[in-house]
Structures are given as C-alpha cells and as structure tokens.
Amino acid sequence: MLKASAILNVPVYATTQNAARLGPICSELSLPPSAFQADKTAFSMMIPALQSALDDTQGTSKQIAIVGIESHICVTQTALDLQKMGHHVYVLADGVSSCNEGEVGIALRRLAHAGVTITTSESWLYECMRDANIPEFKQIAALVKETKETTREAVQTLCKM
C-alpha cells in the first residue's frame, strides 16, 4: 500500500503506540519522508497532531483507508473516531491483524455493522483509480500483479469475517 500511495499521491499517516515501551515503526515498512508520523498513548490514531494534519488537507470529509495491527483495538477505535468526524472510512481487511487471530473477524464485523467499509487493498486501489485510462493505471496494475501472491495469502489468512 505504501508503494501504491506513492503512485497515486495518497498521503500517509502513521503512528506508533507508546514507542518508548513497544518500539518504533518497523523499518521494513520504509515510510516515505512525506509521511506524517507521531507517537501516541491513546489507542485511536485521532490524536490532536493527526487531527491538525488532516485539517490541513483539502476538504472536510475525506476518504480514509486504514491498515494496521491490533484490529480490535487501535484500528477499531481509529475507524470509529474518523467515522464520527464525518469521514468515509475503509478498513483494508488484508492489511489488518491482531496478536490473537480470532479478534480480526470480530473487529471487522463490528466495524461493518457500524457502517465502516470493509474491503481489500486491491479493491480499494481500483476504487481510487475509477478508470483504466488514468496515467497511474499501468503502474498500479503492475504493482497488483507483482504482489498478487502475498495479497492472496493475506486475504486467505486475515479476511475471515
């Protein structure tokens, strides 16, 4: 998703949960230099610094896709907070997890029942593009093809609603 966000010029917002105790964002993610980053102790990402960063972008209601760990805690609380603020929230089911695998499906069902859109990364990317005639389409299609196997494994493992 980070590669796709760069291609589609989608801003990235990342937080750590109490990094002093739990550690930093893993370096394998290779967050882009433009990514908003903040540490938090609240379970929701919607801390004042992130709210301010979102407010600085155009428009009041935004379409926001969420990926992350602890789907039943941080992902859920963030999605519900963003929804209460009037944003259209997508949780990418193949991009969320939990230390307890059984929590994922329960969290996704709860969020879907609350009106959050539960979808997959590929579905969300194509929804963002809307048309194969845009200049970025070939790059995204190549990325989808390149990551097809890992995406398939993630969907089979994580998307049990």
Salt bridges, closest charged atoms under 4 A:
GLU70 OE1 - HIS72 ND1 3.70
GLU101 OE2 - LYS160 NZ 3.28
GLU146 OE2 - LYS3 NZ 3.37
GLU149 OE2 - ARG152 NH2 2.24
